Amino acid sequence: MASNALPRRPSAVALPNDESIPLHERVRYRGLLTVAVMGASIMQILDTTIANVAIPHMQSALGATSETVTWVLTSYILASAVAMPITGWLADRIGRRELFMAAVVGFIIASMACGAAQTLEQMVAFRFLQGVSAAFIGPLSQSVMLDINPPERHARAMSIWGMGIMIGPILGPILGGWLTESANWRWVFYVNLPVGLITLAMMWALLPKTKSVTRRFDLFGFSMLALGLAALQLMLDRGAHQDWFDSIEIWIELGVAVSCLWMFVVHMFTARAPLFSRLMLADRNLVTAMGFMVVIGVVMFASMALLPPMLQNLFGWPVIDTGVALALRGVGILASMWVAGQLLGKIDARWLVGTGLLIAAYSLWQMSHWSLEMGMQPVIISGLVQGLGMGLIFIPLNTMAFATIQPQYRTDGSSLLNLFRSLGASVGISVVTTLLGANIQTSHEDLAAHVTNSSIALLDPSTADRFGIAGDTAMAMVNAEINRQAAMVAYIDDFWLMMWVTLASVPLVLLLRPPKPGGPKASAADMGH
């Protein structure tokens, strides 16, 4: 070919619309484009947690009850779970640049609508639209980061992308709390406007086009997967409110989830053109990484769901102190991600993942030894240790997940990894909160059985009613302390459970294959995809 006789163009001046040239050679100003992609990614990931802090304020402003206001969060989760699996098909059908920019535009518009909502129904509808847009931004940002960098820079690209994904959920509650207290809860959504517009302008100027591919849409497969995921997310989100399997609603949702997901799996193995390529799902690294993403979702997001109420309710910490103490684990994440990026290619990435899992398990062991008499230091130290472990896991794992699959499957693979991380978070939060409530009751009964006249020197519980109001007050104080101790025991039990889940996942490292130098090679038909 004549083009082979020409010297290779530097990436900074490569023609952005020549689809015969690989994307990483066509991109202009890779650094600025990385800022734009990460701006969209961080904006999206922040919104998964930033709105949680503003829920009590929304409840009064929208005239909702404590039960119905949770649909503000549920609608977003449901929309993301349903829409995320079709990211790859849409990117092929209309072009990844077009889908990415449309998703950012949709996210901005939905955010503005959420901020202006006057009723709960409006807020739920707009949050659903926001969740659909967010579902596309996460996988597209990861696949774009991989495609605009040559294979030898993939570890560094995943380090940058992973920092946003891991730091976002930690900073979300802090930023949400500050905006709610200093301005208004509506600014939790309005803050997306300036970030989104800057991101959109940079992507419009710098993101190269990719060619569209005619690809049959698997309507039956998508319908089964969407219904199954929606029912599963509803069950996980509403289980605690409906008393789990004492509720007919939960049984119905479980039945729908199991039936639809089973039909989807059978369809995937038998259909001529399934929603996801069977060749992609036969890749051992990608499938193993999906399993690890569930563990990351459980450990990272479930612990972040447990710690704020524990520190504020049991230890009496102010919101700001809680946020700062938890945000410091971000220092550990950033440090270990930098280390992982430097070590990748020099040592076996599986050692990094295994080491990260052991460090994360050790941090949970530290947390299982907390007590009500401790100060802030153990929280900060265990947070830093957990951050070090999570950072060592995330970057090598994402690098290996994409090291053995063809480039044309990156968007589909990214959507599945993001989906499994989200499912892991949902499952983890539901399980630990349910066990927390059950263990508090059990521990309360066990502790109360030991409260006798011999264990309380100044008060005989059996005769406390003789002292009237003073006796009732004293017994109420004793009961409150029993509740505190029982809650602490329940939190410790949750930390133990998460530690064992993390340790149990360590052997999965043996299923991963180290990446080959230069990464997988795309066929000629896939160039520029």
Stockholm file with secondary structure:
# STOCKHOLM 1.0

chainA/1-529         MASNALPRRPSAVALPNDESIPLHERVRYRGLLTVAVMGASIMQILDTTIANVAIPHMQSALGATSETVTWVLTSYILASAVAMPITGWLADRIGRRELFMAAVVGFIIASMACGAAQTLEQMVAFRFLQGVSAAFIGPLSQSVMLDINPPERHARAMSIWGMGIMIGPILGPILGGWLTESANWRWVFYVNLPVGLITLAMMWALLPKTKSVTRRFDLFGFSMLALGLAALQLMLDRGAHQDWFDSIEIWIELGVAVSCLWMFVVHMFTARAPLFSRLMLADRNLVTAMGFMVVIGVVMFASMALLPPMLQNLFGWPVIDTGVALALRGVGILASMWVAGQLLGKIDARWLVGTGLLIAAYSLWQMSHWSLEMGMQPVIISGLVQGLGMGLIFIPLNTMAFATIQPQYRTDGSSLLNLFRSLGASVGISVVTTLLGANIQTSHEDLAAHVTNSSIALLDPSTADRFGIAGDTAMAMVNAEINRQAAMVAYIDDFWLMMWVTLASVPLVLLLRPPKPGGPKASAADMGH
#=GR chainA/1-529 SS CGGGGSCCCCGGGSCTTCTTSCHHHHCSSHHHHHHHHHHHHHHHHHTTTTTTTTHHHHHHHHTCCTTGGGHHHHHHHHHHHHHGGGHHHHHHHHCHHHHHHHHHHHHHHHHHHHHHCCSHHHHHHHHHHHHHHHHHHHHHHHHHHHHTSCGGGHHHHHHHHHHHHHHHHHHHHHHHHHHHHHTCTTHHHHTHHHHHHHHHHHHHHHCCCCCCCCCCCCHHHHHHHHHHHHHHHHHHHHTTTTTGGGSHHHHHHHHHHHHHHHHHHHHHHHCSSCSSCHHHHTCHHHHHHHHHHHHHIIIIIHHHHHHHHIIIIISCCCHHHHHHHHHTHHHHHHHHHHHHHHHBTTBCHHHHHHHHHHHHHHHHHHHTTCCTTCCSHHHHHHHHHHHHHHHHHHHHHHHHHTTSSCGGGHHHHHHHHHHHHHHHHHHHHHHHHHHHHHHHHHHHHHHHTTCCTTTCTTCCGGGGGGGHHHHHHHHHHHHHHHHHHHHHHHHHHHHHHHHHHHHHTGGGGGGCCCCCTTCCCCCGGGTTC
#=GC SS_cons         CGGGGSCCCCGGGSCTTCTTSCHHHHCSSHHHHHHHHHHHHHHHHHTTTTTTTTHHHHHHHHTCCTTGGGHHHHHHHHHHHHHGGGHHHHHHHHCHHHHHHHHHHHHHHHHHHHHHCCSHHHHHHHHHHHHHHHHHHHHHHHHHHHHTSCGGGHHHHHHHHHHHHHHHHHHHHHHHHHHHHHTCTTHHHHTHHHHHHHHHHHHHHHCCCCCCCCCCCCHHHHHHHHHHHHHHHHHHHHTTTTTGGGSHHHHHHHHHHHHHHHHHHHHHHHCSSCSSCHHHHTCHHHHHHHHHHHHHIIIIIHHHHHHHHIIIIISCCCHHHHHHHHHTHHHHHHHHHHHHHHHBTTBCHHHHHHHHHHHHHHHHHHHTTCCTTCCSHHHHHHHHHHHHHHHHHHHHHHHHHTTSSCGGGHHHHHHHHHHHHHHHHHHHHHHHHHHHHHHHHHHHHHHHTTCCTTTCTTCCGGGGGGGHHHHHHHHHHHHHHHHHHHHHHHHHHHHHHHHHHHHHTGGGGGGCCCCCTTCCCCCGGGTTC
//
